[in-house]
Amino acid sequence: MPHSFLIFDFGKDEEAAQQARHKVEGWKQGFRLGNKILIKFERDESASPPAENASPEKKGKSPKSHKETDAAPHSTVRLFVRLDFSDHEKLSHQRWLDRIPTEIPFRSAESEIVRPGDPSFAKTTDLFDTLS
């Protein structure tokens, strides 16, 4: 059975995207899924560049808190989850397709499921392969 993709658009919420990544990594370990579930991030850096001028309230903060505010993401984050189960695991494949979008870190994100018959499947596969 060819793989399916779940695409979650977290917008600028990097923290929720990282929570989702941790959730998937926990599943991979807990259920011994190995490479049956793979995740990759796509970050659009051109989304709104950070302002160069620091505001007066930032100047009075400690370097650590200043670093945290500057590290806030100014890009949109999309998380790609690839489910790659074999033909005899169709039930497991379907259960994961149903389960993942209903879990807490994924609920807040806009989701899309791309299956092998969809017109955008080839484009999504190529994009997933190019992501690191």
PLY file of the C-alpha trace (Angstrom):
ply
format ascii 1.0
element vertex 132
property float x
property float y
property float z
element edge 131
property int vertex1
property int vertex2
end_header
0.00 0.00 0.00
1.48 3.37 -0.96
1.96 5.87 1.79
-0.45 8.64 2.80
0.35 12.11 4.04
-1.20 14.19 6.78
-0.31 17.86 6.42
-0.83 20.16 9.40
-0.53 23.93 9.04
0.39 25.38 12.43
0.75 28.92 11.11
3.26 30.74 13.31
2.79 28.47 16.33
6.19 26.77 16.50
5.52 25.54 20.04
2.42 23.57 18.98
4.35 22.11 16.04
7.12 20.94 18.37
4.55 19.42 20.74
3.09 17.54 17.79
6.55 16.31 16.83
7.14 15.05 20.38
3.77 13.29 20.33
4.60 11.46 17.08
8.07 10.53 18.35
6.45 9.08 21.49
4.11 6.99 19.36
6.99 5.75 17.24
8.80 4.53 20.35
5.78 3.31 22.29
4.18 1.37 19.45
7.49 0.38 17.82
6.49 1.91 14.52
10.00 2.58 13.23
9.82 4.15 9.77
6.09 3.57 9.36
5.49 7.13 10.55
7.91 9.81 9.38
7.66 13.54 10.06
9.22 16.56 8.42
8.79 20.30 8.80
8.35 22.95 6.14
9.06 26.49 7.27
8.23 29.46 5.07
10.84 32.03 6.14
9.47 34.77 3.88
6.26 35.04 5.94
6.97 38.27 7.81
10.52 39.27 8.51
11.38 40.36 12.06
11.57 44.07 12.78
15.13 45.38 12.94
14.45 48.11 15.49
14.12 46.91 19.06
11.23 48.38 20.97
12.00 50.39 24.14
10.55 47.67 26.35
12.93 45.09 24.91
16.01 47.16 25.77
15.45 46.85 29.53
15.13 43.07 29.54
17.86 40.60 30.37
19.79 39.03 27.49
18.07 35.67 28.02
14.56 37.08 27.72
15.67 39.24 24.78
16.94 36.12 23.03
13.65 34.31 23.65
11.61 37.11 22.10
13.92 37.35 19.09
13.79 33.57 18.64
10.01 33.70 18.26
9.18 32.35 14.84
8.35 34.78 12.09
7.60 32.01 9.64
4.74 29.67 9.00
5.23 26.05 9.98
3.74 23.02 8.28
4.21 19.50 9.61
4.15 16.59 7.19
3.38 13.14 8.60
3.91 10.23 6.22
2.20 6.95 7.05
3.85 4.06 5.27
2.17 0.80 6.27
2.32 -2.38 4.19
-0.68 -3.92 2.43
-1.53 -6.30 5.25
-1.65 -3.40 7.76
-4.57 -1.54 6.18
-6.51 -1.42 9.45
-3.56 0.09 11.35
-3.05 2.58 8.53
-6.69 3.69 8.69
-6.66 3.90 12.48
-3.64 6.22 12.43
-5.24 8.35 9.71
-8.29 8.71 11.95
-6.43 9.14 15.23
-3.69 11.67 14.52
-5.89 14.66 13.54
-8.01 14.22 16.69
-5.10 14.38 19.16
-4.52 17.56 21.16
-1.52 19.20 19.47
-2.98 18.50 16.02
-6.51 19.78 16.67
-5.45 23.42 16.60
-3.81 23.06 13.18
-5.47 23.13 9.82
-5.15 19.61 8.43
-5.21 17.92 5.06
-4.96 14.25 4.13
-3.30 13.36 0.83
-3.90 9.80 -0.36
-2.36 7.99 -3.34
-5.28 8.72 -5.69
-5.35 12.49 -5.04
-4.17 14.86 -7.79
-1.65 16.54 -5.44
-0.10 13.24 -4.30
2.91 13.37 -6.64
3.63 16.98 -5.76
3.35 16.22 -2.03
5.66 13.21 -2.36
8.29 15.30 -4.13
8.00 18.06 -1.53
8.33 15.56 1.33
11.42 14.05 -0.27
13.10 17.46 -0.59
12.45 18.47 3.02
15.12 17.71 5.59
0 1
1 2
2 3
3 4
4 5
5 6
6 7
7 8
8 9
9 10
10 11
11 12
12 13
13 14
14 15
15 16
16 17
17 18
18 19
19 20
20 21
21 22
22 23
23 24
24 25
25 26
26 27
27 28
28 29
29 30
30 31
31 32
32 33
33 34
34 35
35 36
36 37
37 38
38 39
39 40
40 41
41 42
42 43
43 44
44 45
45 46
46 47
47 48
48 49
49 50
50 51
51 52
52 53
53 54
54 55
55 56
56 57
57 58
58 59
59 60
60 61
61 62
62 63
63 64
64 65
65 66
66 67
67 68
68 69
69 70
70 71
71 72
72 73
73 74
74 75
75 76
76 77
77 78
78 79
79 80
80 81
81 82
82 83
83 84
84 85
85 86
86 87
87 88
88 89
89 90
90 91
91 92
92 93
93 94
94 95
95 96
96 97
97 98
98 99
99 100
100 101
101 102
102 103
103 104
104 105
105 106
106 107
107 108
108 109
109 110
110 111
111 112
112 113
113 114
114 115
115 116
116 117
117 118
118 119
119 120
120 121
121 122
122 123
123 124
124 125
125 126
126 127
127 128
128 129
129 130
130 131
